[in-house]
């Protein structure tokens, strides 16, 4: 019988060594919470993912590092499948066409971003405010979506957010070649940045980023980075120029319209749909 337990001392020694090893390694990453230097608890996962925002910052209204004013190239949207049913922006009957429009004003972390934040006060967007904003964001759905996802994280009320957005957009000068262009263009991303820098002296190269993609590497957007008070600032890791547009040249589709101020009756006739019904016949008096 003693022979059966001759291995116990050796087994106990092994178990003791394993316990020491576990103690040195510490608890499993998935179950431990570590304290940051500022005394706020964050999960191990957040600390392990360098650059990821810790849990305590996420989706807190007003807690972000900078804004990205995102301007979309409307002709790219209108030339794609989504534009076919977008009557307000792409299929207007009044001859109005758009070039750069405001996609949104996005609160950003240096890496990552908050979204769908809870804020005090109503997030309801009055119809009058939507109508007032349609000239720079020609989509009711876009206006509502942008405030719910991004605007709530600014900490501003709907009225304050869209007034601030309008103010910042009005302070950006769009280069002439991108104002209702009549012809297609092929432009390098760096050339577009240079064009903006040439007419916006307060902007620096690290304050802008161009987005392109899809068929023919079409221009999608340009991001302009701003402080919380609206001053130009360097962009964070979200606006990585190499990631956002890898093309050496982008295709920039034209704004499909006649030039501003040059509409003739012939141009208006082409813009208006042909009625499938005959016009009323005018019979001269006395016939």
Buried (B, 14 or more C-beta within 10 A) or exposed (E): EEEEEEEEEEEEEEEEEEEEEEEEEEEEEEEEEEEEEEEEEBBBBBBEEEEBBBBBBBBBBBBBBBBBBBBBBBBBBBBBEEBEEBEBBBEBEEBBBBBBBBBBBBBBBBBBBBBEBEBEEEBEBEEEBBEBBBEBBBBBEBBBEBBBBBBBBBBBBBEEBBBBBBEBBEBBEBBEBBEBBEEEBEBBBEBBBBBBBEEBEEBEEEBBBBBBBEEBBBBBBBBBBBEBEBEBBEBBEBBEBEEBBEBEBBBBBBBBBBEEEEBEEEBEEEBEEEEEEEEEEEEEEEE
